Every structure is written in structure tokens, then in C-alpha cells.
Amino acid sequence: MRSTAAFLGLFFFLAGWVHAQEEGVFRHPLNPQTEAAFRAACRRLSGHPLVRGNFEQERTFSRLNRSLKSSGNFLIAENLGMAWDTENPFPSTLVLGRDYFIQSRPGGQRTFLSAQGNETFLHMADAISTMFSGNAQGLLDNFEIFYAETSASWELGLKPLDNAINSFAQRIIMRGDTVIRFIQVIEQNNDAITYVLSNYNFPAELSVRERALFTVP
């Protein structure tokens, strides 16, 4: 369970909003008038099988009043999973597959963890994939949904329905336009993590190195 929680934390995002902004979207529960716009936003997210970009991460520890920052590159590959290649302050790569994750460090050291038989891990991994792929039905099945939009952007609030997800995250906020710009997650202990995403591009195929990232040892 500790490994699952630590891993999941690497994929949850905090935008650094003040409390009033953070609660804003939760005043707009999804309804028949906004569901069509919500599904359209999800379709835009699901339109690219391969996605690359840059990330900046900040993890905030509420009780310690401190934060840790990192940055690097990310890759989302349909049917394979996601990879987060951290460059600063220390190089490492974390790969999330459908039922496993792999952490690689300089020098070729790789740590592999299978999720087979771990229902909590599988539910969490599925929820992460659902958010990034814009799977509207998956979001509806796993979360209570709140939605608002302007002419240029949308905002999505999620409250977990699944006990495994709810044990870690009390609420999630996503914001974007044609792509996700960040996902804000407040954990049950009020700690938070931020990945701000930028410089998106959509390659036609994976490089040899990228494909090797998803090779199970």
C-alpha cells in the first residue's frame, strides 16, 4: 500500500490556487445542460494516441509548510501507458503500464512492481489513465463530476466514488483547453502535488528509446 500511494502521488497535480478558486468548480455539478460540453472536452483530450510534453512538479507538505520541486518530460502512449522522465533535481524515469510500474535510475538500475492481484493499485492506475485519456464514461463511473467552462478553457472537479481512490485523494481539479494544463489533487492529509504541463507535441510513433521504456524486465 505504501508503494502504491507513493507512486500515485507522482501523477497527481496541484495548480497552486487559493482556497476560493479551488472550491469554485464544485459549485457547478454536472447536469444535462453541461454534460454535452463535458463530453466534447473529453473527446478533444482523446484525439491523440501519442502525446509528449514537459512538466514541472511541486509537492507541498501542509504540516511542514515546505515543498519539493522537480521538472522533466512526459509521454502518454495509448494502450501502453505513461512515462515521466525527471531531469531535475535528480534524473530518474517512472513508467506506468496497465498493471505495473517501472522506475529507472542512472546506471541502468530498474525497479519493477507488478500490480497483478493488487486491486487498489489497479483501480488507481485505471483512474489515472481515465483522466489523461479523456475517457468520459470512465470519469462518470469513478467520480462525482463538476464542470464549468469559458470560451477559451474548461475546468473539471472530481470527487472519487471508488473507496481505493478516495482513501488517497479527497478531490481533484483538472483545467485545460484542447489539452490538460494541470490536474490539482488534494490528498486526504491535505498535502498536494503539482505537475504543470506544457510544450505539447503529438508524434506519429514512438522512438526506439521510448518503446524500450515500456519493456517489462
C-alpha positions in Angstrom: 0.0 0.0 0.0 2.8 2.4 0.8 4.4 1.8 -2.6 1.0 2.4 -4.3 0.4 5.7 -2.5 4.0 6.9 -3.2 3.6 6.0 -6.9 0.2 7.6 -7.3 1.5 10.8 -5.8 3.8 11.2 -8.8 0.8 11.6 -11.1 -1.4 13.9 -9.1 -1.3 17.6 -9.7 -1.7 20.9 -7.7 -2.1 24.2 -9.5 -1.3 26.5 -6.6 -4.7 28.2 -6.4 -6.1 29.9 -3.4 -8.9 28.2 -1.5 -11.7 30.2 -3.0 -10.7 29.3 -6.6 -10.2 25.7 -5.5 -13.8 25.4 -4.4 -15.2 27.4 -7.4 -15.8 24.5 -9.8 -17.5 22.5 -7.0 -20.4 24.9 -7.2 -21.2 23.6 -10.6 -22.3 19.9 -10.5 -22.6 18.3 -13.9 -26.2 18.5 -15.3 -28.0 17.8 -18.6 -27.1 21.3 -19.8 -23.3 21.0 -19.2 -22.9 17.3 -20.0 -22.6 17.8 -23.7 -19.8 20.3 -23.2 -18.1 18.0 -20.8 -18.1 15.1 -23.3 -16.9 17.4 -26.0 -13.9 18.4 -23.9 -13.1 14.7 -23.2 -13.2 14.0 -27.0 -10.6 16.6 -27.6 -8.3 15.0 -25.0 -8.8 11.6 -26.5 -7.9 12.6 -30.0 -4.1 11.8 -29.9 -2.7 8.3 -29.4 0.8 9.6 -28.6 1.5 12.8 -26.6 4.8 14.3 -25.4 5.4 17.4 -23.4 7.2 19.0 -20.4 6.2 19.0 -16.8 7.0 21.0 -13.6 6.2 19.3 -10.4 5.8 20.8 -6.9 4.8 18.7 -3.9 3.5 20.6 -1.0 3.6 19.3 2.6 0.9 21.2 4.5 2.0 20.3 8.1 5.7 21.1 7.4 5.0 24.2 5.3 7.5 23.2 2.7 7.6 22.0 -0.9 9.8 20.0 -3.2 10.1 20.8 -6.9 11.2 18.8 -10.0 10.9 19.0 -13.8 11.3 16.9 -16.9 9.4 15.4 -19.8 6.3 13.2 -20.0 5.0 10.7 -22.6 1.5 9.3 -22.9 1.1 6.3 -25.2 -2.3 4.8 -25.9 -2.5 1.1 -25.0 0.9 1.2 -23.3 0.8 3.7 -20.5 2.6 6.8 -19.3 6.3 7.7 -18.7 7.7 10.6 -16.6 11.3 11.4 -17.3 12.6 13.6 -14.5 15.7 15.6 -15.3 15.9 18.0 -12.3 17.0 17.9 -9.5 17.9 14.2 -10.0 17.4 12.1 -13.1 15.0 9.2 -13.0 12.2 7.7 -15.1 8.9 6.4 -13.9 6.7 4.3 -16.2 3.1 3.3 -15.5 1.7 0.4 -17.5 -1.7 -1.2 -17.4 -0.8 -3.4 -14.4 2.8 -2.5 -13.4 5.2 0.4 -12.9 8.9 0.6 -13.5 11.3 3.1 -12.0 14.7 3.6 -13.7 17.8 5.4 -12.3 21.1 6.4 -13.8 23.4 3.4 -14.3 20.7 1.2 -15.6 19.1 0.2 -12.3 15.4 -0.7 -12.8 12.8 -1.4 -10.1 9.7 -3.3 -11.3 6.4 -3.7 -9.4 3.6 -5.8 -10.7 0.0 -4.9 -9.8 -1.5 -8.3 -10.5 -3.6 -9.2 -7.5 -3.4 -5.7 -6.1 -7.0 -4.3 -6.7 -6.2 -1.0 -5.1 -3.2 -0.4 -7.4 -5.3 -1.4 -10.5 -8.2 0.9 -9.6 -5.8 3.8 -9.1 -3.9 3.1 -12.3 -7.2 2.9 -14.2 -8.3 6.2 -12.7 -5.1 8.0 -13.8 -5.4 6.6 -17.3 -9.0 7.6 -17.4 -8.2 11.2 -16.5 -5.4 11.6 -19.0 -7.2 9.9 -21.9 -10.4 11.9 -21.6 -12.5 8.8 -21.1 -15.8 10.5 -20.3 -17.6 7.3 -19.2 -14.7 6.2 -17.1 -14.8 9.5 -15.3 -18.6 9.3 -14.8 -18.2 5.8 -13.4 -15.4 6.7 -10.9 -16.2 10.2 -9.8 -18.8 12.7 -8.9 -18.3 15.3 -11.6 -18.4 19.1 -11.5 -17.9 21.1 -14.7 -17.5 24.8 -15.8 -16.1 26.4 -18.9 -15.4 29.7 -20.6 -14.9 30.4 -24.3 -11.2 29.5 -24.0 -10.9 26.9 -21.3 -12.7 24.3 -19.1 -12.5 23.3 -15.5 -13.4 19.9 -14.1 -13.9 19.0 -10.5 -13.8 15.3 -9.4 -14.8 13.7 -6.1 -13.8 10.0 -6.0 -16.6 7.4 -5.7 -14.2 4.5 -5.5 -13.0 3.7 -2.0 -9.4 3.0 -3.1 -9.1 6.4 -4.8 -11.0 8.2 -2.0 -8.6 6.8 0.6 -5.8 8.9 -1.0 -7.5 11.9 -2.7 -10.3 13.9 -1.4 -10.8 16.0 -4.5 -9.3 16.6 -7.9 -9.4 19.7 -10.2 -8.4 19.5 -13.9 -8.1 22.5 -16.1 -7.3 22.8 -19.8 -8.3 23.8 -23.3 -7.5 21.4 -26.1 -5.0 19.7 -23.8 -4.7 19.3 -20.0 -2.7 22.1 -18.4 -2.7 20.8 -14.9 -4.6 18.4 -12.5 -5.0 19.6 -8.9 -5.3 16.9 -6.3 -5.7 17.5 -2.6 -4.8 14.4 -0.6 -6.8 13.2 2.5 -4.0 14.6 4.7 -4.2 18.0 2.8 -0.8 17.5 1.2 -0.8 18.2 -2.5 1.3 17.7 -5.6 1.6 19.8 -8.8 2.6 18.9 -12.3 2.1 21.8 -14.7 2.1 20.6 -18.3 3.4 22.5 -21.3 5.0 22.3 -24.8 2.7 19.5 -26.1 3.5 17.7 -29.3 1.9 14.7 -30.9 4.4 12.3 -32.6 3.3 9.8 -35.2 5.2 6.9 -33.5 7.4 6.1 -30.5 11.2 6.3 -30.7 13.2 3.2 -30.0 14.2 4.5 -26.6 10.6 5.4 -25.8 9.3 1.9 -26.7 12.0 0.3 -24.6 10.7 2.3 -21.6 7.6 0.0 -21.6 9.5 -3.2 -21.9 8.9 -5.3 -18.8 12.1 -6.7 -17.4 
